[in-house]
Amino acid sequence: MKKPKKKEKSRLDDVIKAMRRGNREGQQEVLGPGFHSTSHVHRSKKTYTRKQKHKGTEE
């Protein structure tokens, strides 16, 4: 028979989880529900795209 393992959690893990949860809740209050990327690439205006909304002229 195997002995059940003792679960040991450090307080540091709990603190990190609490901070992440607080940051996520604060971000959802500001930006609304759903996923919001924290870092994204700044695309140049010269980058080609076929989408009509990015072409500059609305037709």
C-alpha distance matrix in Angstrom:
0.0 3.7 6.5 9.4 12.3 15.4 18.3 21.4 24.7 27.9 31.0 32.8 30.7 31.6 35.2 35.5 34.1 36.6 39.4 38.7 38.6 41.8 43.5 42.6 43.9 47.1 47.7 47.4 49.9 52.3 51.9 50.6 47.5 46.0 45.4 47.9 47.7 48.2 50.0 52.1 54.7 58.3 60.1 63.7 66.4 67.4 64.1 64.8 63.3 64.5 63.5 66.6 65.3 65.1 68.6 70.6 73.0 72.2 73.6
3.7 0.0 3.7 6.4 8.8 12.2 14.9 17.9 21.2 24.3 27.6 29.1 27.1 28.2 31.7 31.9 30.7 33.2 36.0 35.3 35.3 38.6 40.2 39.3 40.8 43.8 44.4 44.3 46.8 49.2 48.8 47.7 44.6 43.1 42.4 44.7 44.5 44.8 46.5 48.8 51.3 55.0 56.9 60.5 63.2 64.2 61.0 61.9 60.5 61.8 60.8 63.9 62.5 62.2 65.6 67.6 70.1 69.3 71.0
6.5 3.7 0.0 3.8 6.3 9.1 12.3 15.2 18.6 21.7 24.8 26.7 25.0 25.8 29.4 29.9 28.7 31.0 33.9 33.6 33.5 36.6 38.4 37.8 39.1 42.1 43.0 42.9 45.3 47.7 47.6 46.5 43.6 42.4 41.7 44.0 43.8 43.9 45.8 48.3 51.0 54.5 56.6 60.2 63.0 64.2 61.1 62.1 60.7 62.1 61.0 64.0 62.4 62.1 65.6 67.4 70.0 69.2 71.0
9.4 6.4 3.8 0.0 3.8 6.5 9.1 12.4 15.6 18.9 21.9 23.9 21.9 22.5 26.1 26.7 25.3 27.5 30.5 30.1 29.9 33.0 34.9 34.3 35.4 38.5 39.4 39.3 41.6 44.0 44.0 42.9 40.0 38.8 38.3 40.6 40.6 40.7 42.7 45.3 48.1 51.6 53.7 57.4 60.1 61.4 58.3 59.4 57.9 59.3 58.0 60.9 59.3 59.0 62.6 64.3 66.8 66.0 67.8
12.3 8.8 6.3 3.8 0.0 3.8 6.3 9.2 12.5 15.6 18.8 20.5 18.7 19.7 23.2 23.6 22.6 25.0 27.7 27.5 27.6 30.6 32.4 32.0 33.4 36.2 37.1 37.3 39.6 41.9 41.9 41.1 38.3 37.2 36.4 38.4 38.1 38.0 40.0 42.6 45.4 48.9 51.1 54.7 57.5 58.9 55.9 57.1 55.8 57.4 56.2 59.1 57.4 56.9 60.5 62.1 64.8 64.1 66.1
15.4 12.2 9.1 6.5 3.8 0.0 3.8 6.2 9.7 12.8 15.8 17.9 16.5 17.1 20.5 21.5 20.6 22.7 25.5 25.7 25.8 28.5 30.5 30.4 31.6 34.3 35.5 35.8 37.9 40.2 40.5 39.8 37.3 36.4 35.7 37.6 37.4 37.0 39.2 42.0 44.9 48.3 50.7 54.3 57.1 58.6 55.8 57.3 56.0 57.7 56.3 59.1 57.2 56.7 60.3 61.7 64.5 63.8 65.9
18.3 14.9 12.3 9.1 6.3 3.8 0.0 3.8 6.5 10.0 12.8 14.8 13.0 13.5 17.1 17.9 16.9 19.0 21.8 21.9 22.0 24.8 26.7 26.7 27.9 30.6 31.7 32.1 34.2 36.5 36.8 36.1 33.7 32.8 32.1 33.9 33.8 33.4 35.6 38.5 41.5 44.8 47.3 50.9 53.7 55.3 52.5 54.0 52.7 54.4 53.0 55.7 53.7 53.2 56.9 58.2 61.0 60.3 62.4
21.4 17.9 15.2 12.4 9.2 6.2 3.8 0.0 3.8 6.6 9.7 11.7 10.6 11.5 14.6 15.7 15.4 17.4 19.9 20.5 21.0 23.4 25.3 25.7 27.1 29.4 30.7 31.5 33.4 35.5 36.0 35.7 33.6 32.8 32.0 33.3 33.0 32.2 34.4 37.5 40.4 43.6 46.3 49.8 52.7 54.4 51.8 53.5 52.4 54.3 52.9 55.6 53.4 52.8 56.4 57.6 60.5 60.0 62.3
24.7 21.2 18.6 15.6 12.5 9.7 6.5 3.8 0.0 3.7 6.5 8.3 7.0 7.8 10.9 12.0 11.8 13.8 16.2 16.9 17.5 19.8 21.6 22.2 23.6 25.8 27.1 28.1 29.9 31.9 32.6 32.4 30.4 29.8 28.9 30.1 29.9 28.9 31.2 34.4 37.4 40.5 43.3 46.8 49.6 51.4 48.9 50.7 49.6 51.7 50.1 52.7 50.4 49.8 53.4 54.4 57.4 56.9 59.3
27.9 24.3 21.7 18.9 15.6 12.8 10.0 6.6 3.7 0.0 3.7 5.3 5.6 6.9 9.0 10.4 11.3 13.0 14.8 16.1 17.2 19.0 20.6 21.8 23.3 25.0 26.4 27.8 29.5 31.2 32.1 32.3 30.7 30.3 29.1 29.9 29.4 28.0 30.1 33.5 36.4 39.4 42.4 45.8 48.7 50.6 48.2 50.3 49.4 51.7 50.2 52.7 50.3 49.4 53.0 53.9 57.0 56.7 59.3
31.0 27.6 24.8 21.9 18.8 15.8 12.8 9.7 6.5 3.7 0.0 3.8 5.4 5.1 6.2 8.6 9.9 10.5 12.3 14.3 15.3 16.5 18.3 20.0 21.1 22.5 24.3 25.8 27.1 28.8 30.1 30.5 29.2 29.1 28.2 28.7 28.5 26.8 29.2 32.7 35.8 38.5 41.7 45.0 47.8 49.9 47.7 49.9 49.0 51.3 49.6 51.9 49.3 48.5 52.2 52.8 55.8 55.5 58.2
32.8 29.1 26.7 23.9 20.5 17.9 14.8 11.7 8.3 5.3 3.8 0.0 3.8 5.4 5.1 6.2 8.6 9.9 10.6 12.3 14.2 15.3 16.5 18.3 20.0 21.0 22.5 24.4 25.9 27.2 28.3 29.0 27.8 27.5 26.2 26.4 25.8 23.9 26.1 29.6 32.5 35.2 38.4 41.7 44.6 46.6 44.5 46.8 46.1 48.5 47.0 49.4 46.7 45.8 49.3 50.0 53.1 53.0 55.8
30.7 27.1 25.0 21.9 18.7 16.5 13.0 10.6 7.0 5.6 5.4 3.8 0.0 3.8 5.4 5.2 6.2 8.6 10.0 10.6 12.2 14.2 15.4 16.5 18.4 20.0 21.1 22.6 24.5 26.0 26.7 27.1 25.5 25.0 23.7 24.3 23.8 22.4 24.7 28.1 31.1 34.0 37.0 40.4 43.2 45.2 42.9 45.0 44.0 46.3 44.7 47.2 44.7 43.9 47.5 48.3 51.4 51.1 53.7
31.6 28.2 25.8 22.5 19.7 17.1 13.5 11.5 7.8 6.9 5.1 5.4 3.8 0.0 3.8 5.5 5.2 6.1 8.6 10.0 10.5 12.2 14.2 15.3 16.5 18.3 19.9 21.2 22.7 24.6 25.6 25.7 24.2 24.2 23.4 24.2 24.3 23.0 25.7 29.2 32.4 35.1 38.2 41.6 44.2 46.4 44.2 46.2 45.0 47.1 45.3 47.5 44.9 44.3 48.0 48.7 51.6 51.1 53.7
35.2 31.7 29.4 26.1 23.2 20.5 17.1 14.6 10.9 9.0 6.2 5.1 5.4 3.8 0.0 3.8 5.5 5.1 6.2 8.7 9.9 10.6 12.3 14.2 15.4 16.4 18.3 20.0 21.2 22.7 24.1 24.7 23.8 23.9 23.0 23.2 23.2 21.4 24.1 27.7 30.9 33.4 36.6 39.9 42.5 44.9 42.9 45.1 44.1 46.4 44.5 46.6 43.8 43.1 46.8 47.2 50.2 49.8 52.6
35.5 31.9 29.9 26.7 23.6 21.5 17.9 15.7 12.0 10.4 8.6 6.2 5.2 5.5 3.8 0.0 3.8 5.5 5.1 6.2 8.6 9.9 10.5 12.2 14.3 15.3 16.4 18.4 20.1 21.3 22.1 22.9 21.9 21.6 20.2 20.3 19.9 18.2 20.7 24.3 27.4 30.0 33.2 36.6 39.2 41.5 39.4 41.6 40.6 43.0 41.2 43.5 40.8 39.9 43.6 44.1 47.2 46.9 49.7
34.1 30.7 28.7 25.3 22.6 20.6 16.9 15.4 11.8 11.3 9.9 8.6 6.2 5.2 5.5 3.8 0.0 3.8 5.5 5.2 6.1 8.6 9.9 10.5 12.3 14.2 15.3 16.5 18.5 20.2 20.8 21.0 19.5 19.2 18.3 19.0 19.2 18.1 21.0 24.4 27.7 30.4 33.4 36.9 39.4 41.6 39.4 41.3 40.0 42.0 40.2 42.4 39.7 39.2 42.9 43.6 46.5 45.9 48.5
36.6 33.2 31.0 27.5 25.0 22.7 19.0 17.4 13.8 13.0 10.5 9.9 8.6 6.1 5.1 5.5 3.8 0.0 3.8 5.5 5.1 6.1 8.6 9.9 10.6 12.2 14.2 15.4 16.6 18.6 19.9 20.0 19.0 19.4 19.0 19.5 20.2 18.9 22.1 25.5 29.0 31.4 34.5 37.9 40.2 42.7 40.6 42.6 41.3 43.3 41.2 43.1 40.2 39.9 43.6 43.9 46.8 46.1 48.8
39.4 36.0 33.9 30.5 27.7 25.5 21.8 19.9 16.2 14.8 12.3 10.6 10.0 8.6 6.2 5.1 5.5 3.8 0.0 3.8 5.4 5.1 6.1 8.5 9.9 10.5 12.1 14.2 15.4 16.6 18.0 18.9 18.3 18.7 17.9 17.7 18.0 16.2 19.2 22.8 26.2 28.4 31.7 35.0 37.3 39.9 38.0 40.2 39.1 41.3 39.3 41.1 38.2 37.6 41.2 41.5 44.5 44.0 46.9
38.7 35.3 33.6 30.1 27.5 25.7 21.9 20.5 16.9 16.1 14.3 12.3 10.6 10.0 8.7 6.2 5.2 5.5 3.8 0.0 3.8 5.4 5.1 6.1 8.6 9.8 10.4 12.2 14.3 15.5 16.1 16.7 15.8 15.6 14.5 14.6 14.9 13.5 16.6 20.1 23.6 26.0 29.0 32.5 34.8 37.3 35.2 37.2 35.9 38.1 36.0 38.1 35.2 34.7 38.4 38.8 41.8 41.3 44.0
38.6 35.3 33.5 29.9 27.6 25.8 22.0 21.0 17.5 17.2 15.3 14.2 12.2 10.5 9.9 8.6 6.1 5.1 5.4 3.8 0.0 3.8 5.5 5.1 6.2 8.6 9.9 10.6 12.5 14.5 15.3 15.2 13.9 14.3 14.1 14.9 16.0 15.3 18.8 22.0 25.6 27.9 30.8 34.3 36.3 38.9 36.8 38.5 36.9 38.8 36.5 38.4 35.5 35.3 39.1 39.5 42.2 41.3 44.0
41.8 38.6 36.6 33.0 30.6 28.5 24.8 23.4 19.8 19.0 16.5 15.3 14.2 12.2 10.6 9.9 8.6 6.1 5.1 5.4 3.8 0.0 3.8 5.5 5.2 6.1 8.5 9.9 10.7 12.5 14.2 14.6 14.3 15.4 15.4 15.4 16.8 15.5 19.1 22.3 25.9 27.8 30.9 34.2 36.1 38.9 37.1 39.1 37.6 39.5 37.1 38.7 35.6 35.4 39.1 39.1 41.9 41.1 43.9
43.5 40.2 38.4 34.9 32.4 30.5 26.7 25.3 21.6 20.6 18.3 16.5 15.4 14.2 12.3 10.5 9.9 8.6 6.1 5.1 5.5 3.8 0.0 3.8 5.5 5.1 6.1 8.6 9.9 10.7 12.0 13.1 13.2 13.9 13.2 12.5 13.4 11.8 15.4 18.7 22.2 24.1 27.2 30.5 32.5 35.3 33.5 35.6 34.3 36.4 34.1 35.7 32.6 32.2 35.9 35.9 38.8 38.2 41.1
42.6 39.3 37.8 34.3 32.0 30.4 26.7 25.7 22.2 21.8 20.0 18.3 16.5 15.3 14.2 12.2 10.5 9.9 8.5 6.1 5.1 5.5 3.8 0.0 3.8 5.5 5.1 6.2 8.7 10.1 10.3 10.7 9.9 10.4 10.0 10.1 11.7 11.2 15.0 17.9 21.6 23.6 26.4 29.8 31.6 34.4 32.3 34.1 32.4 34.3 31.8 33.5 30.5 30.4 34.2 34.4 37.1 36.3 39.0
43.9 40.8 39.1 35.4 33.4 31.6 27.9 27.1 23.6 23.3 21.1 20.0 18.4 16.5 15.4 14.3 12.3 10.6 9.9 8.6 6.2 5.2 5.5 3.8 0.0 3.8 5.4 5.1 6.3 8.9 10.0 9.7 9.3 11.0 11.9 12.3 14.6 14.3 18.0 20.8 24.5 26.2 28.9 32.2 33.7 36.6 34.7 36.4 34.5 36.1 33.4 34.8 31.7 31.9 35.6 35.6 38.1 37.0 39.7
47.1 43.8 42.1 38.5 36.2 34.3 30.6 29.4 25.8 25.0 22.5 21.0 20.0 18.3 16.4 15.3 14.2 12.2 10.5 9.8 8.6 6.1 5.1 5.5 3.8 0.0 3.8 5.4 5.1 6.5 8.7 9.6 10.6 12.6 13.0 12.3 14.4 13.4 17.0 19.8 23.4 24.7 27.6 30.7 32.1 35.3 33.7 35.6 34.0 35.8 33.1 34.3 30.9 31.0 34.6 34.3 36.9 36.0 38.8
47.7 44.4 43.0 39.4 37.1 35.5 31.7 30.7 27.1 26.4 24.3 22.5 21.1 19.9 18.3 16.4 15.3 14.2 12.1 10.4 9.9 8.5 6.1 5.1 5.4 3.8 0.0 3.8 5.4 5.2 5.9 7.5 8.6 9.9 9.9 8.7 10.8 10.1 13.8 16.3 19.9 21.2 24.0 27.2 28.6 31.7 30.0 31.8 30.2 32.1 29.4 30.7 27.4 27.3 31.0 30.8 33.5 32.7 35.5
47.4 44.3 42.9 39.3 37.3 35.8 32.1 31.5 28.1 27.8 25.8 24.4 22.6 21.2 20.0 18.4 16.5 15.4 14.2 12.2 10.6 9.9 8.6 6.2 5.1 5.4 3.8 0.0 3.8 5.4 5.2 4.7 5.2 7.5 8.8 8.8 11.9 12.4 16.0 18.0 21.7 23.0 25.4 28.6 29.7 32.7 30.9 32.3 30.3 31.8 28.9 30.0 26.8 27.2 31.0 30.9 33.2 32.0 34.6
49.9 46.8 45.3 41.6 39.6 37.9 34.2 33.4 29.9 29.5 27.1 25.9 24.5 22.7 21.2 20.1 18.5 16.6 15.4 14.3 12.5 10.7 9.9 8.7 6.3 5.1 5.4 3.8 0.0 3.8 5.9 5.6 7.7 10.7 12.4 12.0 15.0 15.0 18.5 20.6 24.1 24.9 27.4 30.4 31.2 34.5 33.0 34.5 32.5 33.9 30.9 31.6 28.2 28.8 32.4 31.9 34.1 32.8 35.5
52.3 49.2 47.7 44.0 41.9 40.2 36.5 35.5 31.9 31.2 28.8 27.2 26.0 24.6 22.7 21.3 20.2 18.6 16.6 15.5 14.5 12.5 10.7 10.1 8.9 6.5 5.2 5.4 3.8 0.0 3.8 5.9 9.0 11.5 12.4 10.9 13.5 13.2 16.3 18.2 21.5 21.9 24.5 27.3 28.1 31.4 30.2 31.9 30.1 31.8 28.8 29.4 25.8 26.2 29.7 29.0 31.4 30.3 33.2
51.9 48.8 47.6 44.0 41.9 40.5 36.8 36.0 32.6 32.1 30.1 28.3 26.7 25.6 24.1 22.1 20.8 19.9 18.0 16.1 15.3 14.2 12.0 10.3 10.0 8.7 5.9 5.2 5.9 3.8 0.0 3.8 6.9 8.6 9.3 7.8 10.8 11.4 14.4 15.7 19.0 19.6 21.8 24.8 25.5 28.7 27.2 28.7 26.7 28.2 25.2 26.0 22.5 22.9 26.6 26.1 28.5 27.4 30.2
50.6 47.7 46.5 42.9 41.1 39.8 36.1 35.7 32.4 32.3 30.5 29.0 27.1 25.7 24.7 22.9 21.0 20.0 18.9 16.7 15.2 14.6 13.1 10.7 9.7 9.6 7.5 4.7 5.6 5.9 3.8 0.0 3.8 6.7 8.9 8.9 12.6 13.9 17.0 18.2 21.5 22.4 24.3 27.3 27.8 30.9 29.2 30.3 27.9 29.0 25.8 26.6 23.3 24.2 27.9 27.7 29.7 28.1 30.6
47.5 44.6 43.6 40.0 38.3 37.3 33.7 33.6 30.4 30.7 29.2 27.8 25.5 24.2 23.8 21.9 19.5 19.0 18.3 15.8 13.9 14.3 13.2 9.9 9.3 10.6 8.6 5.2 7.7 9.0 6.9 3.8 0.0 3.8 7.0 8.6 12.4 14.2 17.5 18.6 22.1 23.5 25.3 28.5 29.3 32.1 30.0 30.8 28.3 29.2 26.1 27.2 24.3 25.3 29.0 29.3 31.2 29.6 31.8
46.0 43.1 42.4 38.8 37.2 36.4 32.8 32.8 29.8 30.3 29.1 27.5 25.0 24.2 23.9 21.6 19.2 19.4 18.7 15.6 14.3 15.4 13.9 10.4 11.0 12.6 9.9 7.5 10.7 11.5 8.6 6.7 3.8 0.0 3.8 6.6 10.0 12.6 15.5 16.4 19.9 21.6 23.2 26.6 27.5 30.1 27.6 28.4 25.8 26.8 24.0 25.5 22.8 23.6 27.4 28.1 30.2 28.7 30.8
45.4 42.4 41.7 38.3 36.4 35.7 32.1 32.0 28.9 29.1 28.2 26.2 23.7 23.4 23.0 20.2 18.3 19.0 17.9 14.5 14.1 15.4 13.2 10.0 11.9 13.0 9.9 8.8 12.4 12.4 9.3 8.9 7.0 3.8 0.0 3.8 6.6 9.5 12.2 13.0 16.6 18.7 20.3 23.9 25.3 27.6 25.1 26.0 23.8 25.2 22.7 24.6 22.1 22.3 26.1 27.0 29.4 28.4 30.6
47.9 44.7 44.0 40.6 38.4 37.6 33.9 33.3 30.1 29.9 28.7 26.4 24.3 24.2 23.2 20.3 19.0 19.5 17.7 14.6 14.9 15.4 12.5 10.1 12.3 12.3 8.7 8.8 12.0 10.9 7.8 8.9 8.6 6.6 3.8 0.0 3.8 6.4 9.1 10.1 13.7 15.5 17.5 21.1 22.5 25.1 22.8 24.2 22.4 24.1 21.7 23.6 20.7 20.5 24.3 24.9 27.6 26.9 29.5
47.7 44.5 43.8 40.6 38.1 37.4 33.8 33.0 29.9 29.4 28.5 25.8 23.8 24.3 23.2 19.9 19.2 20.2 18.0 14.9 16.0 16.8 13.4 11.7 14.6 14.4 10.8 11.9 15.0 13.5 10.8 12.6 12.4 10.0 6.6 3.8 0.0 3.8 5.6 6.8 10.5 12.9 15.2 18.8 20.8 23.1 20.8 22.5 21.1 23.3 21.4 23.6 21.0 20.1 23.7 24.6 27.6 27.4 30.1
48.2 44.8 43.9 40.7 38.0 37.0 33.4 32.2 28.9 28.0 26.8 23.9 22.4 23.0 21.4 18.2 18.1 18.9 16.2 13.5 15.3 15.5 11.8 11.2 14.3 13.4 10.1 12.4 15.0 13.2 11.4 13.9 14.2 12.6 9.5 6.4 3.8 0.0 3.8 6.8 10.5 12.6 15.6 19.0 21.3 23.8 21.8 24.1 23.2 25.7 24.0 26.1 23.3 22.0 25.6 26.1 29.3 29.4 32.4
50.0 46.5 45.8 42.7 40.0 39.2 35.6 34.4 31.2 30.1 29.2 26.1 24.7 25.7 24.1 20.7 21.0 22.1 19.2 16.6 18.8 19.1 15.4 15.0 18.0 17.0 13.8 16.0 18.5 16.3 14.4 17.0 17.5 15.5 12.2 9.1 5.6 3.8 0.0 3.8 7.0 9.5 12.5 15.9 18.6 20.8 18.9 21.4 20.9 23.9 22.6 24.8 22.3 20.5 23.8 24.4 27.9 28.4 31.4
52.1 48.8 48.3 45.3 42.6 42.0 38.5 37.5 34.4 33.5 32.7 29.6 28.1 29.2 27.7 24.3 24.4 25.5 22.8 20.1 22.0 22.3 18.7 17.9 20.8 19.8 16.3 18.0 20.6 18.2 15.7 18.2 18.6 16.4 13.0 10.1 6.8 6.8 3.8 0.0 3.8 6.5 9.1 12.6 15.2 17.3 15.2 17.6 17.2 20.2 19.1 21.5 19.2 17.1 20.3 21.2 24.7 25.4 28.3
54.7 51.3 51.0 48.1 45.4 44.9 41.5 40.4 37.4 36.4 35.8 32.5 31.1 32.4 30.9 27.4 27.7 29.0 26.2 23.6 25.6 25.9 22.2 21.6 24.5 23.4 19.9 21.7 24.1 21.5 19.0 21.5 22.1 19.9 16.6 13.7 10.5 10.5 7.0 3.8 0.0 3.8 6.0 9.4 12.5 14.1 12.2 15.0 15.3 18.6 18.2 20.6 18.6 15.9 18.7 19.8 23.4 24.6 27.5
58.3 55.0 54.5 51.6 48.9 48.3 44.8 43.6 40.5 39.4 38.5 35.2 34.0 35.1 33.4 30.0 30.4 31.4 28.4 26.0 27.9 27.8 24.1 23.6 26.2 24.7 21.2 23.0 24.9 21.9 19.6 22.4 23.5 21.6 18.7 15.5 12.9 12.6 9.5 6.5 3.8 0.0 3.8 6.6 9.4 11.6 10.5 13.7 14.4 17.9 17.4 19.2 17.1 14.1 16.6 17.2 20.9 22.4 25.5
60.1 56.9 56.6 53.7 51.1 50.7 47.3 46.3 43.3 42.4 41.7 38.4 37.0 38.2 36.6 33.2 33.4 34.5 31.7 29.0 30.8 30.9 27.2 26.4 28.9 27.6 24.0 25.4 27.4 24.5 21.8 24.3 25.3 23.2 20.3 17.5 15.2 15.6 12.5 9.1 6.0 3.8 0.0 3.8 6.6 8.3 6.8 10.0 10.9 14.5 14.5 16.5 14.9 11.5 13.6 14.6 18.3 20.1 23.0
63.7 60.5 60.2 57.4 54.7 54.3 50.9 49.8 46.8 45.8 45.0 41.7 40.4 41.6 39.9 36.6 36.9 37.9 35.0 32.5 34.3 34.2 30.5 29.8 32.2 30.7 27.2 28.6 30.4 27.3 24.8 27.3 28.5 26.6 23.9 21.1 18.8 19.0 15.9 12.6 9.4 6.6 3.8 0.0 3.8 5.2 5.5 9.1 11.1 14.7 15.2 16.6 15.4 11.7 12.7 13.5 17.1 19.5 22.4
66.4 63.2 63.0 60.1 57.5 57.1 53.7 52.7 49.6 48.7 47.8 44.6 43.2 44.2 42.5 39.2 39.4 40.2 37.3 34.8 36.3 36.1 32.5 31.6 33.7 32.1 28.6 29.7 31.2 28.1 25.5 27.8 29.3 27.5 25.3 22.5 20.8 21.3 18.6 15.2 12.5 9.4 6.6 3.8 0.0 3.8 5.5 8.2 9.9 13.1 13.4 14.1 13.0 9.3 9.6 9.9 13.5 16.2 19.1
67.4 64.2 64.2 61.4 58.9 58.6 55.3 54.4 51.4 50.6 49.9 46.6 45.2 46.4 44.9 41.5 41.6 42.7 39.9 37.3 38.9 38.9 35.3 34.4 36.6 35.3 31.7 32.7 34.5 31.4 28.7 30.9 32.1 30.1 27.6 25.1 23.1 23.8 20.8 17.3 14.1 11.6 8.3 5.2 3.8 0.0 3.8 6.2 9.2 12.3 13.7 14.7 14.6 10.8 10.3 11.5 14.6 17.5 19.9
64.1 61.0 61.1 58.3 55.9 55.8 52.5 51.8 48.9 48.2 47.7 44.5 42.9 44.2 42.9 39.4 39.4 40.6 38.0 35.2 36.8 37.1 33.5 32.3 34.7 33.7 30.0 30.9 33.0 30.2 27.2 29.2 30.0 27.6 25.1 22.8 20.8 21.8 18.9 15.2 12.2 10.5 6.8 5.5 5.5 3.8 0.0 3.8 6.5 10.1 11.6 13.6 13.6 9.9 10.2 12.4 15.4 17.8 20.0
64.8 61.9 62.1 59.4 57.1 57.3 54.0 53.5 50.7 50.3 49.9 46.8 45.0 46.2 45.1 41.6 41.3 42.6 40.2 37.2 38.5 39.1 35.6 34.1 36.4 35.6 31.8 32.3 34.5 31.9 28.7 30.3 30.8 28.4 26.0 24.2 22.5 24.1 21.4 17.6 15.0 13.7 10.0 9.1 8.2 6.2 3.8 0.0 3.8 6.9 9.2 11.3 12.3 9.0 8.7 11.7 14.1 16.3 17.9
63.3 60.5 60.7 57.9 55.8 56.0 52.7 52.4 49.6 49.4 49.0 46.1 44.0 45.0 44.1 40.6 40.0 41.3 39.1 35.9 36.9 37.6 34.3 32.4 34.5 34.0 30.2 30.3 32.5 30.1 26.7 27.9 28.3 25.8 23.8 22.4 21.1 23.2 20.9 17.2 15.3 14.4 10.9 11.1 9.9 9.2 6.5 3.8 0.0 3.8 5.6 8.3 9.4 6.9 7.4 10.9 12.9 14.3 15.7
64.5 61.8 62.1 59.3 57.4 57.7 54.4 54.3 51.7 51.7 51.3 48.5 46.3 47.1 46.4 43.0 42.0 43.3 41.3 38.1 38.8 39.5 36.4 34.3 36.1 35.8 32.1 31.8 33.9 31.8 28.2 29.0 29.2 26.8 25.2 24.1 23.3 25.7 23.9 20.2 18.6 17.9 14.5 14.7 13.1 12.3 10.1 6.9 3.8 0.0 3.8 6.3 8.8 7.7 7.5 11.3 12.2 13.0 13.6
63.5 60.8 61.0 58.0 56.2 56.3 53.0 52.9 50.1 50.2 49.6 47.0 44.7 45.3 44.5 41.2 40.2 41.2 39.3 36.0 36.5 37.1 34.1 31.8 33.4 33.1 29.4 28.9 30.9 28.8 25.2 25.8 26.1 24.0 22.7 21.7 21.4 24.0 22.6 19.1 18.2 17.4 14.5 15.2 13.4 13.7 11.6 9.2 5.6 3.8 0.0 3.8 5.5 5.6 6.8 10.0 11.0 10.9 11.8
66.6 63.9 64.0 60.9 59.1 59.1 55.7 55.6 52.7 52.7 51.9 49.4 47.2 47.5 46.6 43.5 42.4 43.1 41.1 38.1 38.4 38.7 35.7 33.5 34.8 34.3 30.7 30.0 31.6 29.4 26.0 26.6 27.2 25.5 24.6 23.6 23.6 26.1 24.8 21.5 20.6 19.2 16.5 16.6 14.1 14.7 13.6 11.3 8.3 6.3 3.8 0.0 3.8 5.4 5.3 7.9 7.8 7.3 8.1
65.3 62.5 62.4 59.3 57.4 57.2 53.7 53.4 50.4 50.3 49.3 46.7 44.7 44.9 43.8 40.8 39.7 40.2 38.2 35.2 35.5 35.6 32.6 30.5 31.7 30.9 27.4 26.8 28.2 25.8 22.5 23.3 24.3 22.8 22.1 20.7 21.0 23.3 22.3 19.2 18.6 17.1 14.9 15.4 13.0 14.6 13.6 12.3 9.4 8.8 5.5 3.8 0.0 3.8 5.8 6.9 7.9 7.0 9.3
65.1 62.2 62.1 59.0 56.9 56.7 53.2 52.8 49.8 49.4 48.5 45.8 43.9 44.3 43.1 39.9 39.2 39.9 37.6 34.7 35.3 35.4 32.2 30.4 31.9 31.0 27.3 27.2 28.8 26.2 22.9 24.2 25.3 23.6 22.3 20.5 20.1 22.0 20.5 17.1 15.9 14.1 11.5 11.7 9.3 10.8 9.9 9.0 6.9 7.7 5.6 5.4 3.8 0.0 3.8 5.7 8.2 9.0 11.6
68.6 65.6 65.6 62.6 60.5 60.3 56.9 56.4 53.4 53.0 52.2 49.3 47.5 48.0 46.8 43.6 42.9 43.6 41.2 38.4 39.1 39.1 35.9 34.2 35.6 34.6 31.0 31.0 32.4 29.7 26.6 27.9 29.0 27.4 26.1 24.3 23.7 25.6 23.8 20.3 18.7 16.6 13.6 12.7 9.6 10.3 10.2 8.7 7.4 7.5 6.8 5.3 5.8 3.8 0.0 3.8 5.6 7.7 9.8
70.6 67.6 67.4 64.3 62.1 61.7 58.2 57.6 54.4 53.9 52.8 50.0 48.3 48.7 47.2 44.1 43.6 43.9 41.5 38.8 39.5 39.1 35.9 34.4 35.6 34.3 30.8 30.9 31.9 29.0 26.1 27.7 29.3 28.1 27.0 24.9 24.6 26.1 24.4 21.2 19.8 17.2 14.6 13.5 9.9 11.5 12.4 11.7 10.9 11.3 10.0 7.9 6.9 5.7 3.8 0.0 3.8 6.4 9.5
73.0 70.1 70.0 66.8 64.8 64.5 61.0 60.5 57.4 57.0 55.8 53.1 51.4 51.6 50.2 47.2 46.5 46.8 44.5 41.8 42.2 41.9 38.8 37.1 38.1 36.9 33.5 33.2 34.1 31.4 28.5 29.7 31.2 30.2 29.4 27.6 27.6 29.3 27.9 24.7 23.4 20.9 18.3 17.1 13.5 14.6 15.4 14.1 12.9 12.2 11.0 7.8 7.9 8.2 5.6 3.8 0.0 3.8 6.2
72.2 69.3 69.2 66.0 64.1 63.8 60.3 60.0 56.9 56.7 55.5 53.0 51.1 51.1 49.8 46.9 45.9 46.1 44.0 41.3 41.3 41.1 38.2 36.3 37.0 36.0 32.7 32.0 32.8 30.3 27.4 28.1 29.6 28.7 28.4 26.9 27.4 29.4 28.4 25.4 24.6 22.4 20.1 19.5 16.2 17.5 17.8 16.3 14.3 13.0 10.9 7.3 7.0 9.0 7.7 6.4 3.8 0.0 3.8
73.6 71.0 71.0 67.8 66.1 65.9 62.4 62.3 59.3 59.3 58.2 55.8 53.7 53.7 52.6 49.7 48.5 48.8 46.9 44.0 44.0 43.9 41.1 39.0 39.7 38.8 35.5 34.6 35.5 33.2 30.2 30.6 31.8 30.8 30.6 29.5 30.1 32.4 31.4 28.3 27.5 25.5 23.0 22.4 19.1 19.9 20.0 17.9 15.7 13.6 11.8 8.1 9.3 11.6 9.8 9.5 6.2 3.8 0.0
